[in-house]
Amino acid sequence: MNTQLTPPPDHDLRPAARNRQRDELIAIVDHESAQAAPRRRLVPLAAAAAVVAVTAGLAIGVPALRGDKAQPPASGTGISAATPPIAMLTTAEKDKYAKTCHHGGEASPDPAARTYTVLDGFKWVNPPAGTHALAWVVIKSGSKGLATACGFDAKGKQTEYGWAIKGETKMDAVDKTGAGVGTYARSVARITVAIGTGPATEAVLRNGFFFAPMRYVYTLTRPAPSDSPTYTVRGYAATGKLIYASPRTYRELKAKSDGCFTNPEGTKVVFVGGGRKGTPPVSQCPRGVAWNW
């Protein structure tokens, strides 16, 4: 399939999508600004819950979500030669997609979030049929350094996005936030994404975000606890050692989302899931991983 994308025409996102995106970004900024109590740092859980639902492949009307030079695949990094080829977007394409990606940021209470910088922009070269996002742009905005990755289809419609803030504590070294996007820590050199137990697709790793040309799979039935989540994600170190594997069942996925984790130093609990009251001791929670890109 040829993907000679051109800049999309000017258009507004649907009100529901625009409002959701703005609310999520505000929640993220609030999340990073909160210092007083771990429970305050759970503001973005509504967005995280939406991500879990989409990652699981549930049939809901929400698209899959969450500086430095580009990081090309290189010898010795553990990146397979099968990594999908990409082509960089033109300046006009990047500007057009970035404007859509930032839509709604102009009204942010944070003056620094009203403008943005384009960090990256590329499109897949001959991706598999049904690929959910054919082109990607990454922008940075806000006083906290919010990086947002937005994916677009052939008509210029935004279909996916992911996000991260420099220094933000993630639960794992790999955090998949959409069908074909997520973030990774610097310890990760290779990531694969598969639909169920199907063949794995090599992801492209760029500036702390990973991208894979994936289909978006909808599941119309409520999964059983023993069912496998729609997508299987694995992350590897440069040595080839497996350092991250996504939950194998919905039971494992729920247990993970209901868990807790601390800051990377292991001195403070920064996340408590499952709607539990109170904060468990740090000894009961694994350490999180900082996203330092």
Residue frames relative to the residue before (quaternion, step in Angstrom):
aa qw qx qy qz dx dy dz
M 1.0000 0.0000 0.0000 0.0000 0.00 0.00 0.00
N 0.3465 -0.7458 0.5353 0.1926 3.56 -0.75 1.04
T 0.1177 -0.8132 0.5686 0.0407 3.58 -0.91 0.88
Q 0.1518 0.7856 -0.5772 0.1630 3.56 0.71 1.07
L 0.0607 -0.8461 0.5296 -0.0044 3.52 0.34 1.30
T 0.1550 -0.7477 0.6375 0.1026 3.53 -1.17 0.64
P 0.6529 -0.5118 0.3468 0.4377 3.61 -1.11 0.45
P 0.4510 -0.6915 0.4889 0.2818 3.59 -0.94 0.87
P 0.5643 -0.5789 0.4440 0.3863 3.60 -1.14 0.42
D 0.6062 -0.5420 0.4218 0.4011 3.55 -1.21 0.47
H 0.2155 0.7588 -0.5957 0.1517 3.55 -0.92 0.91
D 0.4386 -0.6689 0.5295 0.2825 3.55 -1.25 0.37
L 0.4950 -0.5951 0.5301 0.3463 3.52 -1.22 0.53
R 0.6061 -0.5230 0.4312 0.4161 3.54 -1.19 0.41
P 0.6259 -0.5794 0.3572 0.3806 3.63 -0.96 0.78
A 0.6600 0.5127 -0.3266 0.4415 3.59 0.89 -0.87
A 0.6725 0.4877 -0.2983 0.4700 3.57 0.95 -0.89
R 0.6474 0.5249 -0.3164 0.4530 3.56 0.98 -0.87
N 0.6805 0.4876 -0.2918 0.4627 3.58 0.88 -0.93
R 0.6379 0.5278 -0.3316 0.4522 3.56 1.01 -0.82
Q 0.6703 0.5033 -0.3081 0.4499 3.55 0.87 -0.93
R 0.6533 0.5085 -0.3219 0.4594 3.58 0.93 -0.88
D 0.6590 0.5153 -0.3135 0.4494 3.59 0.90 -0.91
E 0.6614 0.5106 -0.3161 0.4492 3.56 0.97 -0.84
L 0.6662 0.4976 -0.3117 0.4599 3.58 0.92 -0.85
I 0.6311 0.5168 -0.3314 0.4741 3.59 1.02 -0.78
A 0.6412 0.5279 -0.3200 0.4558 3.56 1.02 -0.85
I 0.6381 0.5305 -0.3267 0.4525 3.56 1.02 -0.81
V 0.6565 0.4978 -0.3101 0.4744 3.57 0.92 -0.90
D 0.6292 0.5180 -0.3283 0.4775 3.59 0.98 -0.81
H 0.6232 0.5673 -0.3212 0.4319 3.53 1.03 -0.89
E 0.7194 0.4391 -0.2505 0.4763 3.55 0.89 -0.95
S 0.6600 0.5161 -0.3128 0.4475 3.59 1.14 -0.55
A 0.5925 0.6005 -0.3678 0.3912 3.59 1.16 -0.55
Q 0.0335 -0.8192 0.5724 -0.0096 3.57 -0.79 0.96
A 0.5942 0.6515 -0.3558 0.3097 3.57 1.12 -0.60
A 0.8301 -0.0471 0.0878 0.5486 3.59 0.61 -1.09
P 0.5982 -0.5896 0.3988 0.3679 3.59 -1.03 0.72
R 0.6288 0.5427 -0.3652 0.4203 3.62 0.94 -0.72
R 0.6050 0.5563 -0.3580 0.4431 3.60 1.08 -0.64
R 0.6634 0.5201 -0.3004 0.4463 3.55 1.11 -0.65
L 0.5757 0.5882 -0.3822 0.4201 3.58 1.23 0.16
V 0.3003 0.7869 -0.4960 0.2112 3.61 1.24 0.18
P 0.7283 0.4440 -0.2798 0.4406 3.68 0.79 -0.87
L 0.4008 0.7468 -0.4768 0.2331 3.64 1.13 0.02
A 0.5705 0.5697 -0.4013 0.4346 3.60 1.11 -0.49
A 0.6558 0.4802 -0.3035 0.4973 3.55 1.00 -0.82
A 0.6467 0.5214 -0.3269 0.4506 3.58 0.96 -0.84
A 0.6307 0.5308 -0.3361 0.4556 3.58 1.01 -0.76
A 0.6322 0.5193 -0.3308 0.4703 3.56 1.04 -0.76
V 0.6280 0.5328 -0.3294 0.4617 3.55 1.04 -0.79
V 0.6484 0.5142 -0.3213 0.4604 3.58 0.92 -0.90
A 0.6597 0.5117 -0.3172 0.4498 3.57 0.92 -0.88
V 0.6779 0.4765 -0.2963 0.4749 3.56 0.93 -0.87
T 0.6347 0.5307 -0.3323 0.4529 3.55 0.98 -0.86
A 0.6690 0.4984 -0.3004 0.4623 3.53 1.05 -0.74
G 0.4999 -0.6807 0.4154 0.3378 3.58 1.24 -0.22
L 0.3454 0.7470 -0.5092 0.2517 3.59 1.11 0.45
A 0.4770 -0.6794 0.4818 0.2805 3.56 -1.14 0.67
I 0.2841 0.7246 -0.5784 0.2443 3.55 0.09 1.32
G 0.5295 -0.6813 0.4166 0.2862 3.54 -1.10 0.65
V 0.5061 0.6157 -0.4418 0.4118 3.58 0.84 0.97
P 0.4290 -0.6836 0.5133 0.2918 3.61 -0.84 0.88
A 0.5881 -0.5734 0.4229 0.3829 3.59 -1.14 0.57
L 0.3044 -0.7664 0.5424 0.1606 3.56 -0.97 0.92
R 0.8367 0.3349 -0.4137 0.1288 3.29 -3.07 -1.85
G 0.7169 -0.5311 0.2801 0.3543 14.48 -9.48 4.35
D 0.4764 0.6970 -0.4604 0.2744 3.52 -0.28 -0.74
K 0.5245 -0.6044 0.5011 0.3294 3.49 -1.27 0.56
A 0.6274 -0.5240 0.3999 0.4146 3.57 -1.22 0.42
Q 0.3194 -0.7398 0.5638 0.1812 3.54 -1.09 0.73
P 0.1422 -0.8217 0.5454 0.0844 3.61 -0.09 1.20
P 0.5961 -0.5278 0.4414 0.4139 3.58 -1.21 0.39
A 0.0034 0.8173 -0.5744 0.0444 3.58 -0.82 0.94
S 0.6252 -0.5433 0.4036 0.3887 3.53 -1.20 0.52
G 0.7974 0.2946 -0.2211 0.4781 3.55 -0.94 0.89
T 0.6094 0.5705 -0.3659 0.4114 3.61 1.18 -0.10
G 0.5423 -0.6212 0.4090 0.3909 3.58 1.22 -0.17
I 0.5083 0.6345 -0.4322 0.3902 3.60 1.25 0.03
S 0.4283 -0.7235 0.4854 0.2397 3.55 -0.78 1.04
A 0.5700 -0.5812 0.4568 0.3588 3.55 -1.21 0.51
A 0.6205 0.5629 -0.3339 0.4320 3.58 1.26 -0.34
T 0.3315 0.7486 -0.5105 0.2627 3.59 1.25 0.13
P 0.5027 -0.6826 0.4286 0.3126 3.63 -0.71 1.01
P 0.4532 -0.6903 0.4863 0.2858 3.61 -0.94 0.83
I 0.1421 -0.7785 0.6078 0.0665 3.54 -1.18 0.68
A 0.1941 -0.7279 0.6393 0.1544 3.53 -1.36 0.27
M 0.4742 -0.6811 0.4741 0.2941 3.57 -0.93 0.86
L 0.4909 -0.6449 0.5016 0.3025 3.56 -1.11 0.69
T 0.5163 -0.5962 0.5024 0.3544 3.54 -1.22 0.46
T 0.6713 -0.4809 0.3646 0.4304 3.56 -1.25 0.28
A 0.6526 0.5177 -0.3154 0.4546 3.59 0.97 -0.85
E 0.6513 0.5085 -0.3149 0.4670 3.58 0.98 -0.82
K 0.6595 0.5083 -0.3129 0.4570 3.57 0.90 -0.90
D 0.6530 0.5174 -0.3188 0.4519 3.57 0.93 -0.88
K 0.6722 0.5115 -0.2954 0.4464 3.56 0.94 -0.91
Y 0.6903 0.4642 -0.2766 0.4812 3.57 0.86 -0.97
A 0.6387 0.5342 -0.3332 0.4424 3.60 0.97 -0.79
K 0.6140 0.5481 -0.3474 0.4493 3.58 1.03 -0.74
T 0.6675 0.4758 -0.2960 0.4903 3.58 0.97 -0.84
C 0.6366 0.5459 -0.3238 0.4381 3.59 0.97 -0.87
H 0.7286 0.4247 -0.2257 0.4876 3.58 1.05 -0.80
H 0.3769 0.7696 -0.4660 0.2202 3.58 1.24 -0.19
G 0.7592 0.3072 -0.2674 0.5077 3.57 -0.78 1.06
G 0.5825 0.6053 -0.3689 0.3979 3.58 1.19 -0.46
E 0.5409 0.6432 -0.3953 0.3707 3.56 1.21 -0.47
A 0.7187 0.4259 -0.2380 0.4954 3.58 1.16 -0.57
S 0.3676 0.7553 -0.4807 0.2516 3.61 1.22 0.18
P 0.4958 -0.6468 0.4851 0.3170 3.61 -1.09 0.67
D 0.6265 0.4900 -0.3324 0.5069 3.59 1.27 -0.28
P 0.4118 -0.7375 0.4702 0.2557 3.65 -0.40 1.15
A 0.6507 0.5340 -0.3204 0.4345 3.58 1.04 -0.76
A 0.6511 0.5225 -0.3127 0.4531 3.58 1.21 -0.43
R 0.5631 0.6234 -0.3844 0.3828 3.59 1.22 -0.19
T 0.7226 0.2749 -0.2075 0.5993 3.56 1.30 -0.19
Y 0.1577 -0.7980 0.5773 0.0706 3.57 -1.22 0.31
T 0.2826 -0.7143 0.6138 0.1821 3.51 -1.40 0.30
V 0.3607 -0.7199 0.5486 0.2253 3.58 -0.91 0.88
L 0.2108 -0.8088 0.5425 0.0837 3.56 -0.67 1.14
D 0.8122 -0.0355 0.0969 0.5742 3.57 1.00 -0.77
G 0.0964 0.7863 -0.6084 0.0471 3.56 -1.23 0.44
F 0.1866 0.7815 -0.5741 0.1577 3.58 -0.70 1.05
K 0.2148 -0.7395 0.6165 0.1638 3.57 -1.36 0.13
W 0.5406 -0.6115 0.4688 0.3378 3.53 -1.21 0.53
V 0.3108 -0.7144 0.5949 0.1979 3.55 -1.17 0.64
N 0.8367 -0.1308 0.0302 0.5310 3.58 -0.55 1.24
P 0.0941 0.8214 -0.5552 0.0902 3.62 0.63 1.07
P 0.6556 -0.4963 0.3747 0.4284 3.60 -1.23 0.27
A 0.5959 -0.5623 0.4314 0.3777 3.56 -1.15 0.61
G 0.7872 0.3147 -0.2385 0.4737 3.56 -0.99 0.83
T 0.3608 0.7340 -0.5029 0.2797 3.59 1.24 0.10
H 0.4696 -0.7364 0.4215 0.2437 3.56 -0.70 1.14
A 0.7869 0.0994 -0.0441 0.6074 3.59 1.00 -0.80
L 0.2399 -0.8095 0.5262 0.1012 3.56 -0.60 1.18
A 0.7814 0.1550 -0.0821 0.5988 3.57 1.19 -0.52
W 0.1518 -0.7920 0.5888 0.0549 3.55 -1.17 0.70
V 0.0306 -0.7538 0.6551 0.0415 3.52 -1.20 0.64
V 0.1640 -0.7726 0.6077 0.0828 3.57 -1.09 0.76
I 0.0432 -0.8008 0.5973 -0.0057 3.56 -0.82 1.02
K 0.2368 -0.7469 0.6037 0.1470 3.55 -1.29 0.43
S 0.1273 0.7870 -0.5920 0.1180 3.56 -0.93 0.92
G 0.7111 0.4856 -0.3229 0.3926 3.55 -1.31 0.18
S 0.5932 -0.6013 0.4147 0.3385 3.54 -1.18 0.62
K 0.6676 0.4868 -0.2943 0.4803 3.59 1.24 -0.41
G 0.4953 -0.6792 0.4230 0.3382 3.60 1.24 -0.06
L 0.1634 0.8097 -0.5416 0.1561 3.58 0.92 0.92
A 0.1218 -0.7681 0.6262 0.0557 3.58 -0.82 1.03
T 0.0685 -0.8078 0.5853 -0.0122 3.56 -0.78 1.08
A 0.1559 -0.7708 0.6137 0.0703 3.58 -0.91 0.99
C 0.0653 -0.8066 0.5874 -0.0056 3.58 -0.70 1.11
G 0.1972 -0.7837 0.5820 0.0907 3.55 -0.96 0.96
F 0.1558 -0.8060 0.5701 0.0326 3.58 -1.06 0.82
D 0.4069 -0.6870 0.5415 0.2631 3.54 -1.21 0.59
A 0.7649 -0.3977 0.2519 0.4396 3.57 -1.32 -0.02
K 0.6937 0.4554 -0.2740 0.4861 3.60 1.19 -0.48
G 0.5823 -0.6107 0.3670 0.3915 3.55 1.25 0.11
K 0.4762 0.6590 -0.4481 0.3717 3.58 1.24 0.25
Q 0.4332 -0.6904 0.5123 0.2706 3.56 -0.92 0.92
T 0.1076 -0.8273 0.5512 0.0135 3.55 -0.72 1.11
E 0.8085 0.0889 -0.0313 0.5809 3.60 1.13 -0.52
Y 0.1113 0.7768 -0.6190 -0.0326 3.53 -1.31 0.22
G 0.1414 -0.7515 0.6394 0.0798 3.48 -1.32 0.52
W 0.1320 -0.8051 0.5750 0.0614 3.58 -1.20 0.30
A 0.0651 0.7651 -0.6405 0.0085 3.54 -1.34 0.26
I 0.2367 -0.7427 0.6104 0.1406 3.56 -1.28 0.48
K 0.5418 -0.6354 0.4354 0.3363 3.56 -0.87 0.93
G 0.8042 0.2330 -0.2044 0.5071 3.55 -0.80 1.06
E 0.4574 0.6872 -0.4466 0.3451 3.59 1.28 -0.14
T 0.3659 -0.7234 0.5422 0.2208 3.57 -1.02 0.81
K 0.1585 -0.7766 0.6073 0.0550 3.54 -0.77 1.13
M 0.5917 -0.5789 0.4216 0.3703 3.57 -1.20 0.48
D 0.8128 0.0927 -0.0058 0.5752 3.58 0.97 -0.89
A 0.6618 -0.5030 0.3809 0.4048 3.54 -1.32 0.21
V 0.7436 0.2313 -0.1510 0.6089 3.59 1.26 -0.46
D 0.0203 -0.7936 0.6075 -0.0270 3.57 -0.84 0.99
K 0.1458 -0.8020 0.5766 0.0546 3.58 -0.21 1.29
T 0.0950 -0.8314 0.5472 0.0147 3.57 -0.66 1.12
G 0.7933 0.1269 -0.0967 0.5875 3.60 1.24 0.02
A 0.7378 -0.4095 0.2856 0.4542 3.54 -1.31 0.05
G 0.8312 0.1055 -0.0304 0.5451 3.58 1.01 -0.73
V 0.7080 0.4069 -0.2590 0.5158 3.61 1.09 0.54
G 0.2107 0.7509 -0.6122 0.1302 3.53 -1.25 0.50
T 0.4608 -0.6612 0.5102 0.3004 3.54 -1.31 -0.14
Y 0.1205 -0.7813 0.6080 0.0738 3.54 -1.28 0.34
A 0.4655 -0.6546 0.5224 0.2862 3.54 -1.25 0.55
R 0.6700 -0.5320 0.3407 0.3899 3.56 -1.24 0.36
S 0.5816 0.5862 -0.3765 0.4200 3.59 1.20 -0.30
V 0.6432 0.5260 -0.3082 0.4634 3.59 1.28 -0.32
A 0.1249 -0.8161 0.5631 0.0365 3.56 -0.85 1.00
R 0.7931 0.1133 -0.0539 0.5961 3.59 1.21 -0.34
I 0.0310 -0.7854 0.6181 -0.0084 3.58 -1.05 0.84
T 0.0888 -0.7718 0.6267 0.0603 3.55 -1.06 0.77
V 0.1375 -0.7665 0.6242 0.0625 3.54 -1.16 0.71
A 0.0054 -0.7951 0.6060 -0.0248 3.57 -0.94 0.91
I 0.3911 -0.6540 0.5801 0.2880 3.54 -1.26 0.41
G 0.8214 -0.0720 -0.0121 0.5656 3.54 -0.43 1.26
T 0.7488 -0.3214 0.2770 0.5092 3.54 -0.82 -1.06
G 0.3681 0.7486 -0.4739 0.2822 3.58 1.25 0.40
P 0.7290 -0.4129 0.2932 0.4606 3.58 -1.28 0.00
A 0.4542 -0.6976 0.4940 0.2511 3.56 -1.04 0.84
T 0.2539 -0.7380 0.6081 0.1455 3.54 -1.15 0.75
E 0.4120 -0.6954 0.5294 0.2576 3.55 -0.87 0.96
A 0.3114 -0.7385 0.5701 0.1807 3.55 -0.99 0.86
V 0.3834 -0.6625 0.5873 0.2630 3.53 -1.29 0.45
L 0.2080 -0.7907 0.5689 0.0887 3.58 -0.78 1.07
R 0.1209 0.7992 -0.5719 0.1402 3.57 -0.63 1.17
N 0.8758 -0.0985 0.0523 0.4696 3.56 -0.76 1.12
G 0.7542 -0.3943 0.2208 0.4764 3.61 0.96 0.75
F 0.6740 0.3985 -0.2955 0.5474 3.58 1.31 -0.03
F 0.1701 -0.7545 0.6166 0.1472 3.57 -1.11 0.62
F 0.1388 -0.7881 0.5990 0.0276 3.54 -1.13 0.80
A 0.0104 0.7829 -0.6217 0.0184 3.58 -1.05 0.80
P 0.4301 -0.7034 0.4978 0.2692 3.63 -0.94 0.82
M 0.1401 0.8338 -0.5082 0.1639 3.56 0.24 1.32
R 0.4755 -0.6037 0.5513 0.3248 3.52 -1.34 0.37
Y 0.3609 -0.6736 0.5887 0.2635 3.55 -1.25 0.46
V 0.1628 -0.8195 0.5476 0.0447 3.56 -0.55 1.20
Y 0.1906 -0.7701 0.6022 0.0894 3.55 -0.85 1.03
T 0.1336 -0.7651 0.6251 0.0776 3.56 -1.04 0.80
L 0.2816 -0.8109 0.4949 0.1349 3.58 -0.56 1.15
T 0.6999 0.4248 -0.2711 0.5061 3.59 1.20 -0.29
R 0.5215 -0.6161 0.4812 0.3418 3.56 -1.16 0.59
P 0.3943 -0.7461 0.4791 0.2414 3.60 -0.66 1.05
A 0.4483 -0.6455 0.5452 0.2918 3.54 -1.25 0.49
P 0.6590 -0.5282 0.3465 0.4082 3.62 -1.13 0.50
S 0.7062 0.4629 -0.2648 0.4656 3.58 1.07 -0.68
D 0.4955 0.6582 -0.4321 0.3669 3.61 1.26 -0.14
S 0.4555 -0.6669 0.5176 0.2827 3.54 -1.23 0.51
P 0.5246 -0.6112 0.4813 0.3460 3.61 -1.02 0.73
T 0.6606 -0.5525 0.3399 0.3779 3.55 -1.16 0.61
Y 0.8051 0.2438 -0.1071 0.5301 3.58 0.88 -0.93
T 0.1988 -0.7511 0.6204 0.1065 3.54 -1.14 0.77
V 0.0446 -0.8128 0.5800 -0.0314 3.58 -0.65 1.14
R 0.0070 -0.7876 0.6161 -0.0107 3.56 -1.00 0.86
G 0.1445 -0.7849 0.5991 0.0644 3.53 -1.09 0.82
Y 0.1485 -0.8114 0.5646 0.0291 3.56 -0.97 0.91
A 0.4629 -0.6351 0.5414 0.2989 3.53 -1.24 0.56
A 0.6946 -0.4684 0.3355 0.4308 3.58 -1.28 0.19
T 0.6379 0.5317 -0.3204 0.4558 3.58 1.18 -0.52
G 0.5585 -0.5950 0.3922 0.4246 3.58 1.28 -0.29
K 0.4829 0.6726 -0.4346 0.3542 3.60 1.27 -0.09
L 0.4297 -0.6803 0.5330 0.2616 3.57 -0.98 0.88
I 0.0357 -0.8251 0.5639 -0.0054 3.60 -0.62 1.08
Y 0.7826 0.1253 -0.1235 0.5971 3.59 1.26 -0.03
A 0.0471 0.7582 -0.6496 0.0307 3.55 -1.08 0.81
S 0.4531 -0.6957 0.4860 0.2731 3.58 -0.84 0.96
P 0.6593 -0.5127 0.3574 0.4180 3.62 -1.16 0.49
R 0.4363 -0.7291 0.4757 0.2275 3.57 -1.02 0.84
T 0.7855 0.1542 -0.0858 0.5932 3.58 1.20 -0.49
Y 0.6279 -0.5189 0.4079 0.4124 3.55 -1.27 0.25
R 0.5716 0.5749 -0.3788 0.4463 3.58 1.14 -0.54
E 0.6720 0.4755 -0.2892 0.4885 3.58 0.94 -0.88
L 0.6305 0.5461 -0.3286 0.4431 3.58 1.03 -0.82
K 0.6717 0.4875 -0.2940 0.4742 3.57 0.95 -0.89
A 0.6412 0.5258 -0.3314 0.4501 3.58 0.93 -0.84
K 0.6515 0.5131 -0.3107 0.4645 3.56 1.04 -0.79
S 0.6962 0.4658 -0.2781 0.4701 3.59 0.89 -0.92
D 0.6686 0.4720 -0.2936 0.4941 3.60 1.22 -0.43
G 0.5500 0.6533 -0.3738 0.3618 3.57 1.28 -0.09
C 0.3922 -0.6806 0.5528 0.2782 3.54 -1.19 -0.57
F 0.0050 -0.7836 0.6177 0.0658 3.56 -1.28 0.17
T 0.4200 -0.7118 0.5161 0.2251 3.53 -1.25 0.52
N 0.6478 -0.4337 0.4073 0.4757 3.55 -1.31 -0.16
P 0.6967 -0.4895 0.3015 0.4291 3.63 -1.18 0.37
E 0.6612 0.5137 -0.3095 0.4507 3.60 1.13 -0.59
G 0.4201 -0.7305 0.4475 0.2993 3.57 1.25 -0.30
T 0.5332 0.6579 -0.3857 0.3663 3.57 1.20 0.45
K 0.8043 0.1581 -0.0634 0.5692 3.60 1.20 -0.34
V 0.3949 -0.6900 0.5513 0.2530 3.58 -0.95 0.86
V 0.1100 -0.8269 0.5509 0.0251 3.58 -0.70 1.08
F 0.7824 0.1864 -0.1236 0.5812 3.58 1.24 -0.15
V 0.0415 0.7588 -0.6488 0.0403 3.55 -0.97 0.94
G 0.1568 -0.8242 0.5411 0.0580 3.60 -0.52 1.16
G 0.7014 0.5185 -0.3241 0.3663 3.53 -1.35 -0.14
G 0.5183 -0.6695 0.4106 0.3385 3.58 1.22 0.22
R 0.3560 0.7547 -0.4870 0.2579 3.58 1.18 0.42
K 0.3952 -0.6947 0.5476 0.2477 3.55 -1.17 0.63
G 0.7696 0.3218 -0.2509 0.4911 3.51 -1.08 0.71
T 0.3866 -0.7087 0.5484 0.2183 3.52 -1.33 0.19
P 0.3746 -0.7285 0.5200 0.2420 3.62 -0.70 1.00
P 0.5901 -0.5580 0.4251 0.3997 3.61 -1.18 0.34
V 0.6365 -0.5586 0.3705 0.3816 3.55 -1.14 0.62
S 0.5960 0.5965 -0.3623 0.3972 3.59 1.11 -0.60
Q 0.6872 0.4749 -0.2775 0.4746 3.59 1.20 -0.46
C 0.7145 0.4235 -0.2362 0.5044 3.61 1.24 -0.15
P 0.4391 -0.6806 0.5124 0.2853 3.61 -0.92 0.82
R 0.5584 -0.6064 0.4492 0.3446 3.56 -1.22 0.42
G 0.3981 -0.6949 0.5484 0.2404 3.53 -1.10 0.76
V 0.4068 -0.6930 0.5463 0.2362 3.56 -1.35 0.06
A 0.3846 -0.7352 0.5121 0.2219 3.58 -0.84 0.94
W 0.2940 -0.7190 0.6026 0.1830 3.56 -1.07 0.84
N 0.0732 0.8335 -0.5370 0.1075 3.57 0.03 1.30
W 0.2996 0.7266 -0.5581 0.2662 3.53 0.21 1.32
